[in-house]
């Protein structure tokens, strides 16, 4: 699976959440709490959107944001994950669909 991910995502990716298969993190980042927390937020996003709808929304939002530049960092899912990756209690206090507030939020 690791070779597959490197081929399609490149070597810059340090972690990815592919529900229902799991969370994959580069070995050198495996003990980095921040990365694990970031990917755990994505896990919750995917579960609450029944997996398939997460991927559909992700791709559609990415395509919409692509012409504006830096589409990845401006996705609502990524905004939620990045803004809460150092809040290690966030998963326990997170409200469902919290990413939705990040759609137009800078």
N, CA and C atoms as an extended XYZ file, in Angstrom:
318
Properties=species:S:1:pos:R:3:atomname:S:1:resname:S:1:resid:I:1 pbc="F F F"
N         0.830       -1.191        0.000 N   UNK     1
C         0.000        0.000        0.000 CA  UNK     1
C         0.872        1.250        0.000 C   UNK     1
N         2.005        1.216        0.685 N   UNK     2
C         2.868        2.384        0.776 CA  UNK     2
C         3.418        2.780       -0.593 C   UNK     2
N         3.850        1.813       -1.390 N   UNK     3
C         4.374        2.112       -2.729 CA  UNK     3
C         3.282        2.710       -3.604 C   UNK     3
N         2.071        2.201       -3.473 N   UNK     4
C         0.920        2.706       -4.224 CA  UNK     4
C         0.677        4.175       -3.884 C   UNK     4
N         0.684        4.494       -2.593 N   UNK     5
C         0.444        5.870       -2.152 CA  UNK     5
C         1.546        6.808       -2.629 C   UNK     5
N         2.797        6.371       -2.540 N   UNK     6
C         3.905        7.205       -2.996 CA  UNK     6
C         3.801        7.491       -4.489 C   UNK     6
N         3.387        6.486       -5.260 N   UNK     7
C         3.267        6.653       -6.700 CA  UNK     7
C         2.216        7.698       -7.045 C   UNK     7
N         1.051        7.639       -6.398 N   UNK     8
C        -0.052        8.540       -6.730 CA  UNK     8
C         0.001        9.878       -6.002 C   UNK     8
N         0.597        9.914       -4.832 N   UNK     9
C         0.579       11.137       -4.041 CA  UNK     9
C         1.926       11.836       -3.962 C   UNK     9
N         2.970       11.163       -4.355 N   UNK    10
C         4.294       11.753       -4.296 CA  UNK    10
C         4.937       11.549       -2.935 C   UNK    10
N         6.174       11.947       -2.832 N   UNK    11
C         6.922       11.719       -1.595 CA  UNK    11
C         6.698       12.810       -0.556 C   UNK    11
N         6.025       13.900       -0.922 N   UNK    12
C         5.805       15.001        0.008 CA  UNK    12
C         4.736       14.685        1.050 C   UNK    12
N         3.855       13.754        0.757 N   UNK    13
C         2.766       13.417        1.674 CA  UNK    13
C         3.335       12.651        2.863 C   UNK    13
N         3.014       13.135        4.069 N   UNK    14
C         3.505       12.445        5.264 CA  UNK    14
C         2.425       11.577        5.905 C   UNK    14
N         1.163       11.833        5.558 N   UNK    15
C         0.084       11.031        6.105 CA  UNK    15
C        -1.171       11.167        5.277 C   UNK    15
N        -1.979       10.117        5.308 N   UNK    16
C        -3.252       10.138        4.595 CA  UNK    16
C        -4.218        9.188        5.298 C   UNK    16
N        -5.470        9.589        5.319 N   UNK    17
C        -6.513        8.764        5.907 CA  UNK    17
C        -7.375        8.222        4.784 C   UNK    17
N        -7.423        6.923        4.668 N   UNK    18
C        -8.203        6.257        3.633 CA  UNK    18
C        -9.209        5.317        4.288 C   UNK    18
N       -10.270        5.906        4.763 N   UNK    19
C       -11.323        5.120        5.394 CA  UNK    19
C       -11.968        4.242        4.328 C   UNK    19
N       -12.210        3.019        4.532 N   UNK    20
C       -12.151        2.240        5.771 CA  UNK    20
C       -10.836        1.505        5.983 C   UNK    20
N        -9.802        1.799        5.190 N   UNK    21
C        -8.557        1.040        5.257 CA  UNK    21
C        -7.642        1.459        6.394 C   UNK    21
N        -7.700        2.710        6.804 N   UNK    22
C        -6.884        3.161        7.922 CA  UNK    22
C        -6.161        4.454        7.646 C   UNK    22
N        -5.261        4.763        8.554 N   UNK    23
C        -4.452        5.964        8.479 CA  UNK    23
C        -3.026        5.524        8.178 C   UNK    23
N        -2.427        6.135        7.162 N   UNK    24
C        -1.068        5.805        6.769 CA  UNK    24
C        -0.184        7.021        6.979 C   UNK    24
N         0.885        6.831        7.751 N   UNK    25
C         1.790        7.918        8.080 CA  UNK    25
C         3.214        7.451        7.779 C   UNK    25
N         4.003        8.331        7.151 N   UNK    26
C         5.404        8.031        6.882 CA  UNK    26
C         6.072        7.618        8.187 C   UNK    26
N         6.914        6.615        8.108 N   UNK    27
C         7.517        6.057        9.311 CA  UNK    27
C         8.214        7.101       10.178 C   UNK    27
N         8.872        8.064        9.565 N   UNK    28
C         9.587        9.081       10.340 CA  UNK    28
C         8.637       10.019       11.086 C   UNK    28
N         7.346       10.015       10.730 N   UNK    29
C         6.353       10.859       11.393 CA  UNK    29
C         5.398       10.066       12.279 C   UNK    29
N         5.662        8.789       12.419 N   UNK    30
C         4.740        7.888       13.103 CA  UNK    30
C         4.482        8.259       14.560 C   UNK    30
N         5.431        8.887       15.199 N   UNK    31
C         5.273        9.234       16.613 CA  UNK    31
C         5.008       10.720       16.819 C   UNK    31
N         4.659       11.403       15.761 N   UNK    32
C         4.357       12.832       15.845 CA  UNK    32
C         2.863       12.994       16.164 C   UNK    32
N         2.577       13.396       17.399 N   UNK    33
C         1.188       13.519       17.864 CA  UNK    33
C         0.351       14.423       16.964 C   UNK    33
N         0.956       15.476       16.500 N   UNK    34
C         0.255       16.457       15.679 CA  UNK    34
C        -0.269       15.826       14.381 C   UNK    34
N         0.561       15.038       13.729 N   UNK    35
C         0.169       14.375       12.482 CA  UNK    35
C        -0.918       13.350       12.729 C   UNK    35
N        -0.775       12.579       13.782 N   UNK    36
C        -1.785       11.572       14.121 CA  UNK    36
C        -3.114       12.238       14.436 C   UNK    36
N        -3.077       13.344       15.159 N   UNK    37
C        -4.303       14.076       15.484 CA  UNK    37
C        -4.957       14.636       14.222 C   UNK    37
N        -4.153       15.180       13.327 N   UNK    38
C        -4.655       15.728       12.061 CA  UNK    38
C        -5.383       14.632       11.275 C   UNK    38
N        -4.761       13.489       11.140 N   UNK    39
C        -5.370       12.389       10.385 CA  UNK    39
C        -6.580       11.798       11.113 C   UNK    39
N        -6.560       11.836       12.429 N   UNK    40
C        -7.725       11.359       13.206 CA  UNK    40
C        -8.941       12.256       12.984 C   UNK    40
N        -8.710       13.536       12.797 N   UNK    41
C        -9.804       14.466       12.481 CA  UNK    41
C       -10.407       14.080       11.134 C   UNK    41
N        -9.552       13.777       10.162 N   UNK    42
C       -10.059       13.321        8.857 CA  UNK    42
C       -10.848       12.018        8.995 C   UNK    42
N       -10.407       11.147        9.873 N   UNK    43
C       -11.125        9.880       10.095 CA  UNK    43
C       -12.554       10.172       10.560 C   UNK    43
N       -12.702       11.110       11.490 N   UNK    44
C       -14.035       11.473       11.988 CA  UNK    44
C       -14.877       12.113       10.886 C   UNK    44
N       -14.260       12.968       10.082 N   UNK    45
C       -14.972       13.590        8.967 CA  UNK    45
C       -15.507       12.521        8.009 C   UNK    45
N       -14.682       11.551        7.709 N   UNK    46
C       -15.071       10.505        6.765 CA  UNK    46
C       -16.188        9.630        7.330 C   UNK    46
N       -16.098        9.288        8.596 N   UNK    47
C       -17.138        8.463        9.213 CA  UNK    47
C       -18.482        9.173        9.232 C   UNK    47
N       -18.477       10.462        9.584 N   UNK    48
C       -19.746       11.178        9.667 CA  UNK    48
C       -20.376       11.409        8.296 C   UNK    48
N       -19.579       11.342        7.243 N   UNK    49
C       -20.111       11.521        5.890 CA  UNK    49
C       -20.255       10.193        5.156 C   UNK    49
N       -20.241        9.113        5.917 N   UNK    50
C       -20.434        7.770        5.363 CA  UNK    50
C       -19.418        7.454        4.264 C   UNK    50
N       -18.245        7.909        4.417 N   UNK    51
C       -17.066        7.687        3.587 CA  UNK    51
C       -17.229        8.207        2.157 C   UNK    51
N       -18.124        7.665        1.406 N   UNK    52
C       -18.270        8.003       -0.012 CA  UNK    52
C       -18.602        9.479       -0.217 C   UNK    52
N       -19.459       10.031        0.639 N   UNK    53
C       -19.831       11.444        0.495 CA  UNK    53
C       -18.666       12.366        0.856 C   UNK    53
N       -17.797       11.909        1.748 N   UNK    54
C       -16.584       12.667        2.069 CA  UNK    54
C       -15.735       12.822        0.811 C   UNK    54
N       -15.492       11.715        0.127 N   UNK    55
C       -14.641       11.755       -1.065 CA  UNK    55
C       -15.282       12.559       -2.190 C   UNK    55
N       -16.572       12.438       -2.341 N   UNK    56
C       -17.272       13.232       -3.359 CA  UNK    56
C       -17.146       14.720       -3.066 C   UNK    56
N       -17.419       15.110       -1.826 N   UNK    57
C       -17.332       16.518       -1.421 CA  UNK    57
C       -15.899       17.019       -1.576 C   UNK    57
N       -14.937       16.199       -1.152 N   UNK    58
C       -13.524       16.572       -1.212 CA  UNK    58
C       -13.127       16.916       -2.646 C   UNK    58
N       -13.463       16.042       -3.582 N   UNK    59
C       -13.094       16.257       -4.983 CA  UNK    59
C       -13.816       17.467       -5.570 C   UNK    59
N       -15.102       17.593       -5.308 N   UNK    60
C       -15.864       18.730       -5.841 CA  UNK    60
C       -15.327       20.048       -5.289 C   UNK    60
N       -15.112       20.105       -3.981 N   UNK    61
C       -14.592       21.341       -3.387 CA  UNK    61
C       -13.192       21.645       -3.913 C   UNK    61
N       -12.367       20.619       -4.078 N   UNK    62
C       -11.022       20.807       -4.598 CA  UNK    62
C       -11.074       21.389       -6.013 C   UNK    62
N       -11.958       20.866       -6.857 N   UNK    63
C       -12.097       21.366       -8.227 CA  UNK    63
C       -12.569       22.820       -8.255 C   UNK    63
N       -13.469       23.166       -7.347 N   UNK    64
C       -13.956       24.545       -7.262 CA  UNK    64
C       -12.841       25.492       -6.827 C   UNK    64
N       -12.022       25.059       -5.885 N   UNK    65
C       -10.966       25.919       -5.340 CA  UNK    65
C        -9.691       25.926       -6.189 C   UNK    65
N        -9.541       24.970       -7.061 N   UNK    66
C        -8.321       24.830       -7.854 CA  UNK    66
C        -7.933       26.091       -8.619 C   UNK    66
N        -8.849       26.757       -9.312 N   UNK    67
C        -8.447       27.962      -10.052 CA  UNK    67
C        -7.974       29.113       -9.157 C   UNK    67
N        -8.350       29.093       -7.896 N   UNK    68
C        -7.972       30.166       -6.965 CA  UNK    68
C        -6.601       29.945       -6.337 C   UNK    68
N        -6.017       28.778       -6.564 N   UNK    69
C        -4.698       28.460       -6.023 CA  UNK    69
C        -4.759       27.812       -4.659 C   UNK    69
N        -3.773       26.992       -4.377 N   UNK    70
C        -3.630       26.270       -3.108 CA  UNK    70
C        -4.943       25.609       -2.673 C   UNK    70
N        -5.547       24.865       -3.574 N   UNK    71
C        -6.836       24.230       -3.324 CA  UNK    71
C        -6.790       23.316       -2.106 C   UNK    71
N        -5.730       22.547       -1.962 N   UNK    72
C        -5.630       21.589       -0.860 CA  UNK    72
C        -5.757       22.273        0.506 C   UNK    72
N        -4.963       23.296        0.746 N   UNK    73
C        -4.963       23.955        2.059 CA  UNK    73
C        -6.255       24.717        2.327 C   UNK    73
N        -6.995       25.057        1.270 N   UNK    74
C        -8.228       25.818        1.437 CA  UNK    74
C        -9.482       24.956        1.507 C   UNK    74
N        -9.334       23.653        1.426 N   UNK    75
C       -10.495       22.774        1.577 CA  UNK    75
C       -11.034       22.861        3.000 C   UNK    75
N       -12.327       22.822        3.140 N   UNK    76
C       -12.936       22.929        4.473 CA  UNK    76
C       -12.465       21.804        5.399 C   UNK    76
N       -12.283       20.603        4.861 N   UNK    77
C       -11.808       19.480        5.681 CA  UNK    77
C       -10.388       19.750        6.189 C   UNK    77
N        -9.551       20.271        5.313 N   UNK    78
C        -8.168       20.554        5.703 CA  UNK    78
C        -8.085       21.735        6.653 C   UNK    78
N        -8.913       22.730        6.451 N   UNK    79
C        -8.935       23.876        7.371 CA  UNK    79
C        -9.269       23.433        8.786 C   UNK    79
N       -10.285       22.569        8.901 N   UNK    80
C       -10.636       22.073       10.235 CA  UNK    80
C        -9.478       21.286       10.833 C   UNK    80
N        -8.894       20.390       10.056 N   UNK    81
C        -7.815       19.547       10.572 CA  UNK    81
C        -6.587       20.372       10.947 C   UNK    81
N        -6.175       21.285       10.082 N   UNK    82
C        -4.992       22.110       10.384 CA  UNK    82
C        -5.223       23.044       11.572 C   UNK    82
N        -6.416       23.608       11.677 N   UNK    83
C        -6.648       24.553       12.775 CA  UNK    83
C        -6.810       23.869       14.126 C   UNK    83
N        -6.961       22.555       14.137 N   UNK    84
C        -7.153       21.841       15.405 CA  UNK    84
C        -6.145       20.725       15.646 C   UNK    84
N        -5.124       20.625       14.817 N   UNK    85
C        -4.191       19.508       14.943 CA  UNK    85
C        -3.344       19.557       16.221 C   UNK    85
N        -3.198       20.715       16.838 N   UNK    86
C        -2.448       20.768       18.102 CA  UNK    86
C        -3.371       20.774       19.326 C   UNK    86
N        -4.667       20.713       19.097 N   UNK    87
C        -5.638       20.584       20.184 CA  UNK    87
C        -5.899       19.085       20.354 C   UNK    87
N        -5.177       18.464       21.264 N   UNK    88
C        -5.210       17.012       21.394 CA  UNK    88
C        -6.476       16.475       22.053 C   UNK    88
N        -7.336       17.358       22.533 N   UNK    89
C        -8.643       16.952       23.063 CA  UNK    89
C        -9.756       17.200       22.056 C   UNK    89
N        -9.393       17.678       20.886 N   UNK    90
C       -10.396       18.092       19.904 CA  UNK    90
C       -11.345       16.965       19.495 C   UNK    90
N       -10.849       15.783       19.295 N   UNK    91
C       -11.704       14.661       18.862 CA  UNK    91
C       -12.832       14.426       19.863 C   UNK    91
N       -12.538       14.559       21.160 N   UNK    92
C       -13.557       14.332       22.191 CA  UNK    92
C       -14.587       15.460       22.255 C   UNK    92
N       -14.187       16.673       21.884 N   UNK    93
C       -15.090       17.826       21.992 CA  UNK    93
C       -15.658       18.273       20.645 C   UNK    93
N       -15.182       17.680       19.590 N   UNK    94
C       -15.577       18.071       18.233 CA  UNK    94
C       -17.064       17.831       17.994 C   UNK    94
N       -17.696       18.812       17.366 N   UNK    95
C       -19.095       18.663       16.971 CA  UNK    95
C       -19.163       18.060       15.573 C   UNK    95
N       -20.180       17.244       15.313 N   UNK    96
C       -20.319       16.682       13.965 CA  UNK    96
C       -20.418       17.790       12.910 C   UNK    96
N       -19.815       17.533       11.786 N   UNK    97
C       -19.818       18.453       10.640 CA  UNK    97
C       -19.186       19.808       10.966 C   UNK    97
N       -18.221       19.808       11.870 N   UNK    98
C       -17.530       21.050       12.231 CA  UNK    98
C       -16.799       21.660       11.037 C   UNK    98
N       -16.407       20.858       10.085 N   UNK    99
C       -15.731       21.333        8.880 CA  UNK    99
C       -16.618       22.264        8.058 C   UNK    99
N       -17.936       22.119        8.199 N   UNK   100
C       -18.866       22.911        7.405 CA  UNK   100
C       -18.710       24.407        7.673 C   UNK   100
N       -18.327       24.761        8.891 N   UNK   101
C       -18.122       26.176        9.244 CA  UNK   101
C       -16.882       26.757        8.566 C   UNK   101
N       -16.038       25.895        8.038 N   UNK   102
C       -14.792       26.330        7.407 CA  UNK   102
C       -14.910       26.529        5.906 C   UNK   102
N       -16.091       26.330        5.339 N   UNK   103
C       -16.247       26.445        3.885 CA  UNK   103
C       -15.887       27.838        3.395 C   UNK   103
N       -16.420       28.859        4.016 N   UNK   104
C       -16.130       30.231        3.595 CA  UNK   104
C       -15.237       30.962        4.569 C   UNK   104
N       -14.849       30.320        5.628 N   UNK   105
C       -14.042       30.913        6.675 CA  UNK   105
C       -12.578       30.906        6.261 C   UNK   105
N       -11.906       32.000        6.385 N   UNK   106
C       -10.472       32.072        6.041 CA  UNK   106
C        -9.625       31.770        7.219 C   UNK   106
